[in-house]
Amino acid sequence: MKLSITALLLASLSTTTFAGGVHWAYKGEHGAKHWAQLSSEFGTCSTGVNQSPIDITSSIEAQLPTLRISYSDSKAEVVNNGHTIQANLSGKNTFANDAGQFDLLQFHFHSPSENTIDGKSFPMEVHFVHADAQGRLAVIGVMFTEGASNAELERVWDVMPTQSNTKNALVGTLNSSDLLPTSQDYFRFNGSLTTPPCSEGVRWFVMKNPIEASKAQIKKFRKVLGGDTNRPIQPINARVVLK
């Protein structure tokens, strides 16, 4: 699968509809409990055994390789797709590890956090979505705690569209590394997309250390999106979480 095709796929997964016009939501009759019944394309949401998000617990110590993250100043288009605020990026942004090199396609937000750590939920989480040349996906997750205002996040929020299915261009450039913690120790596990069609085979790297956002910044995101934007925790099953 070419990278451009992967980008189109990810864009379709983030909108209020999927191929065939199937509407999904986080709550109600189209909510997460019912995704698998909404379309045959969504069957993995109920039959999958490596679904995300998870409660990261009982992790095993391992010699994990450093995530060689190389994000650069990039143009960004900020999209409100009805489920999240997403920044689509241009420019050269990559990370590499023992699995190869992955290109950053976009990052987006969930509130409250989708993954939890030892049962602890965070007020917000950002997902950096990557793909390699074969279209294999990898996501870096970073938690937010409530604290000081986040200057780089505010630049995205300044152009945050308040209406669904609208977009605005970011003024100037953005360096996504400014939304990463200084210490980049992480948990590693196999998982899935957290939205329909819940495709598995996604490599997950969740940072142990959070970054901060202000109460007002978190509140603004939740107000624009209309409340919770997180899929419930899924069973770990036979998976191993490394740290």
C-alpha positions in Angstrom: 0.0 0.0 0.0 1.5 3.4 -1.0 1.7 6.1 1.7 -0.7 8.4 -0.2 -3.3 5.6 -0.1 -2.7 5.1 3.6 -3.2 8.8 4.2 -6.6 8.7 2.4 -7.6 5.7 4.4 -6.8 7.4 7.7 -8.7 10.5 6.6 -11.8 8.4 5.9 -11.6 6.7 9.3 -11.6 10.1 11.0 -14.8 11.4 9.6 -18.4 11.0 10.7 -19.0 8.5 8.0 -17.2 5.5 6.5 -17.3 4.1 3.0 -20.9 3.6 2.1 -22.0 6.5 4.3 -22.2 4.6 7.6 -22.5 7.0 10.5 -20.8 6.2 13.8 -20.4 8.0 17.1 -19.1 7.5 20.6 -22.4 7.4 22.4 -26.0 6.3 21.7 -27.4 4.0 19.1 -24.3 4.6 16.8 -21.9 4.4 19.7 -18.9 2.2 20.4 -21.1 -0.7 21.8 -22.8 -0.9 18.4 -20.0 -0.3 15.9 -19.8 -3.9 14.7 -23.6 -3.9 13.9 -23.4 -0.7 11.9 -21.5 -2.2 8.9 -19.9 -5.5 7.9 -16.7 -3.3 7.5 -16.8 -2.8 11.3 -16.9 -6.4 12.3 -13.4 -6.4 13.8 -14.6 -3.9 16.4 -16.3 -6.9 18.2 -14.3 -9.9 16.9 -10.8 -8.6 17.2 -8.5 -9.9 19.9 -5.9 -7.1 19.8 -8.2 -4.1 20.1 -7.2 -0.6 21.4 -7.3 1.2 23.7 -6.1 -0.7 26.8 -5.4 -0.3 30.4 -1.6 -0.4 30.5 -0.8 -2.7 33.4 1.3 -5.7 34.3 4.0 -4.5 31.9 7.2 -6.4 31.5 10.7 -4.8 31.7 12.6 -5.0 28.4 15.5 -3.4 26.6 13.3 -1.3 24.2 15.1 0.6 21.5 15.0 4.4 21.5 12.3 5.9 19.3 14.4 8.0 16.9 11.9 10.7 16.4 12.8 13.4 13.8 10.0 15.9 13.4 10.6 19.2 11.6 8.8 22.5 11.1 5.8 21.7 8.9 2.8 23.3 7.5 -0.5 22.0 9.0 -4.1 21.9 8.2 -6.4 21.7 11.3 -9.6 19.8 10.7 -12.7 19.3 12.8 -14.1 16.0 11.4 -16.9 15.7 14.0 -15.0 13.2 16.1 -11.7 15.0 16.9 -9.5 17.9 16.1 -6.8 16.6 13.7 -3.7 18.3 12.3 -2.7 17.0 8.8 1.0 17.6 8.2 3.2 18.2 5.3 7.0 18.1 5.4 9.4 15.4 6.6 8.5 13.9 10.0 9.6 10.4 10.9 10.4 8.1 13.6 12.5 4.9 13.4 13.1 1.8 15.5 13.8 -1.9 15.1 10.6 -2.2 13.0 11.8 0.4 10.4 11.0 4.0 9.5 7.5 5.5 9.8 6.3 8.8 8.4 4.0 11.0 10.5 0.7 11.5 8.7 -1.4 13.4 11.3 -2.0 13.9 15.0 -5.3 14.1 16.7 -6.8 14.3 20.2 -9.2 12.4 22.5 -10.7 13.5 25.8 -10.6 11.8 28.2 -7.6 9.7 27.3 -8.3 6.4 25.5 -5.5 4.4 27.0 -5.1 4.4 30.8 -2.0 3.6 32.8 -2.5 1.3 35.9 -6.1 2.3 35.8 -5.4 6.0 35.7 -7.3 8.1 33.1 -5.9 11.4 31.9 -8.0 14.4 30.8 -6.7 14.3 27.2 -4.4 12.2 24.9 -2.8 13.0 21.6 -2.2 10.3 19.0 0.6 10.7 16.4 -0.4 8.4 13.5 2.4 7.1 11.3 2.8 4.7 8.3 5.7 3.0 6.7 6.3 2.5 3.0 4.2 -0.7 3.1 1.3 1.1 4.8 1.8 -0.5 8.2 0.6 1.8 11.0 2.3 2.9 14.2 0.9 5.3 16.8 2.7 7.3 19.4 0.4 8.3 22.3 1.0 11.1 24.8 -1.1 11.9 27.8 -1.9 15.3 29.1 -2.3 16.3 32.7 -4.0 19.5 33.8 -1.5 22.3 34.5 0.2 25.1 32.7 -1.1 26.4 29.3 0.6 24.6 26.4 2.0 27.1 23.9 2.3 24.7 21.0 -1.2 23.3 21.6 -2.6 26.8 21.7 -1.3 27.4 18.2 -3.5 24.5 17.0 -6.4 25.7 19.2 -6.1 29.2 17.8 -7.4 27.9 14.4 -9.5 25.1 15.7 -12.7 24.9 13.6 -15.8 25.0 15.8 -18.1 23.4 13.1 -17.9 19.7 12.0 -16.3 19.0 8.6 -14.5 22.3 8.4 -10.8 23.1 8.3 -8.4 26.0 8.8 -4.7 26.4 7.9 -2.3 26.9 10.7 -0.5 30.2 10.7 3.2 29.6 10.0 4.7 26.2 10.8 4.4 23.7 13.6 7.0 21.3 15.1 5.2 18.3 16.4 8.1 17.4 18.7 6.9 20.3 20.9 4.0 18.1 21.8 6.2 15.3 23.1 7.6 14.8 26.6 11.3 15.5 27.3 11.8 12.0 28.6 10.6 9.5 25.9 10.5 6.2 27.8 7.5 4.3 26.5 5.2 1.3 26.7 5.0 -0.9 23.6 2.2 -3.3 22.5 0.2 -4.4 19.5 -3.2 -3.0 19.0 -5.7 -1.5 16.6 -7.3 1.7 15.4 -9.5 3.1 18.1 -12.2 4.1 15.6 -14.1 2.0 13.0 -13.2 -0.2 11.3 -10.9 -1.0 14.3 -8.3 -2.6 12.0 -5.6 -4.5 13.9 -1.9 -4.8 13.3 -1.2 -1.3 14.6 2.1 -0.8 16.6 1.5 1.3 19.7 4.1 3.3 21.6 2.6 5.1 24.6 4.8 7.6 26.4 5.2 7.0 30.2 5.5 10.7 30.9 2.7 13.2 30.3 2.8 16.8 29.1 0.6 19.6 30.4 -2.4 21.5 29.1 -4.4 24.1 30.9 -7.9 23.4 32.2 -9.2 26.0 29.7 -7.5 24.3 26.8 -9.0 20.9 27.7 -12.4 22.5 28.3 -12.3 24.2 24.9 -11.6 20.9 23.1 -14.4 19.1 24.9 -16.9 22.0 24.3 -16.2 22.0 20.5 -16.5 18.2 20.2 -19.5 18.0 22.5 -18.1 15.8 25.4 -16.3 12.5 25.6 -14.4 11.3 22.5 -12.8 8.1 23.7 -13.5 4.4 23.0 -13.9 2.3 26.1 -11.0 0.2 27.3 -10.7 -3.2 25.5 -9.4 -6.5 26.9 -5.7 -7.1 26.7 -6.2 -10.9 26.2 -2.9 -12.7 25.5 -1.0 -9.5 24.6 2.3 -8.6 26.3 3.0 -4.9 27.2 6.7 -4.1 27.2 8.3 -1.1 29.0 
